[in-house]
Amino acid sequence: MTTKTATIDDTEPLELSETALRILPTHQKECLDEVRRFESVAEYNALVRAVETQAANFAKMPKLYATDGKPNSQRKVLLHYFFGGCDWWLLERSEDGAELYGYCKIHEAEFGYVTLHELTTTRVNPVYGIELDFHWKPQPLSRVIHALAE
């Protein structure tokens, strides 16, 4: 039996979708531009594919209040942003995607709202800011809360 493997054409750089550009923090866009200019097309495209996976998760995010009353084991964390010891695990979004709801840990862990604008534009200096976790895999909120308790 012969198995076919899909080939990836990395001869041309991929373009980010509108959704990917929207959820990607400004400083990470700048870093991605640097990778495009100075690294291999394959390396750049691998990062683009990772961001596009997160954009697809954003698109699947339930609307605000859709998971109210459900147990945390049934509420999926679809996106994760972080900076230093701060984390935002996102569960729901407004119709236009501008407002997000989730579980965050800044000083202490709590549920709350944050805007996409805050997550994508906040910087602590010209280089560092809140980052989108390119490698996040959706998982139940109960797993995140359990990991924090350890």
C-alpha positions in Angstrom: 0.0 0.0 0.0 1.4 3.4 -1.0 0.7 6.4 1.2 0.6 9.8 -0.5 1.8 12.7 1.4 0.8 16.3 0.7 3.5 18.5 -0.5 3.8 22.1 0.7 4.8 24.6 -1.8 7.2 27.0 0.0 8.5 28.7 -3.1 6.4 31.8 -2.5 5.6 33.5 0.8 2.0 33.1 2.0 -0.2 36.1 2.8 -2.0 36.5 6.1 -5.8 36.6 6.0 -7.8 39.6 7.2 -8.7 37.7 10.4 -5.1 36.7 11.1 -4.0 40.3 10.7 -6.8 41.4 13.0 -5.9 39.1 15.9 -2.1 39.4 15.6 -0.5 42.0 17.9 1.3 44.8 16.2 4.8 43.9 17.4 4.3 40.3 16.2 3.3 41.6 12.8 6.6 43.5 12.7 8.5 40.5 13.8 6.8 38.4 11.1 7.7 41.0 8.5 11.4 40.7 9.6 11.2 36.9 9.2 9.8 37.4 5.8 12.7 39.7 4.8 15.6 37.8 6.3 14.6 34.1 6.8 13.7 31.3 4.4 10.3 31.2 2.8 9.6 27.9 4.5 10.3 29.3 7.9 8.1 32.3 7.2 5.3 30.2 5.8 5.4 27.9 8.8 4.7 30.9 11.1 1.9 32.1 8.8 0.3 28.7 8.9 0.4 28.8 12.8 -1.2 32.2 12.9 -3.9 31.1 10.4 -4.7 28.2 12.7 -5.3 30.7 15.5 -7.4 32.8 13.1 -9.6 29.8 12.4 -10.0 29.3 16.2 -11.1 32.9 16.5 -13.6 32.4 13.8 -15.1 29.4 15.6 -15.4 31.2 18.9 -18.9 31.3 20.3 -20.7 34.6 20.6 -20.8 36.4 24.0 -23.0 34.6 26.6 -23.2 31.4 24.5 -21.4 29.3 27.1 -23.0 30.8 30.2 -24.1 28.2 32.7 -22.1 25.4 31.0 -19.6 23.5 33.2 -16.0 24.5 32.6 -15.3 21.1 31.1 -17.6 22.0 28.2 -16.3 25.5 27.7 -13.4 25.6 25.2 -10.6 28.0 25.4 -10.0 28.8 21.7 -7.3 31.5 21.9 -4.5 32.3 24.3 -2.6 35.6 24.7 0.2 36.2 27.2 2.9 38.6 28.5 5.2 37.8 31.3 3.1 36.3 34.1 -0.1 37.5 32.6 -2.4 35.3 30.5 -5.7 35.7 28.7 -7.6 32.5 27.8 -10.5 33.4 25.5 -13.8 31.7 25.3 -16.3 34.0 23.5 -16.4 37.0 21.3 -18.9 39.7 20.4 -20.6 39.5 17.0 -18.0 41.9 15.5 -15.1 40.2 17.4 -14.1 43.5 19.1 -14.9 42.4 22.6 -13.8 39.1 24.1 -14.7 37.2 27.2 -12.5 34.7 29.0 -10.4 33.8 32.0 -7.4 35.9 32.7 -4.6 35.9 35.2 -3.0 39.2 35.8 -2.6 39.5 39.6 -5.1 36.8 40.3 -7.2 34.6 38.0 -10.7 35.8 37.2 -13.3 35.9 34.4 -13.7 39.1 32.5 -13.9 41.1 29.3 -11.1 42.5 27.2 -11.1 44.2 23.8 -9.2 42.7 20.9 -7.7 46.2 20.4 -6.2 46.1 23.9 -4.6 42.7 23.3 -3.2 43.6 19.9 -1.9 47.1 20.6 -0.6 47.1 24.2 3.2 47.4 24.5 5.4 47.7 27.5 8.2 49.2 25.5 8.9 49.6 21.7 9.8 45.9 21.4 7.6 43.9 23.8 3.9 43.6 24.2 1.1 41.0 24.7 1.6 38.1 22.4 -0.7 35.7 20.6 0.2 32.1 21.4 0.9 30.7 17.9 0.9 27.1 19.2 -2.2 27.1 21.3 -4.4 24.1 21.0 -8.1 24.5 22.0 -8.9 22.8 25.3 -11.5 22.8 28.0 -11.4 25.7 30.5 -11.3 23.1 33.3 -7.9 22.0 32.1 -6.5 25.6 32.2 -7.9 26.2 35.7 -6.5 22.9 36.9 -3.1 23.7 35.5 -3.1 27.1 37.3 -3.9 25.3 40.6 -0.9 23.1 40.4 
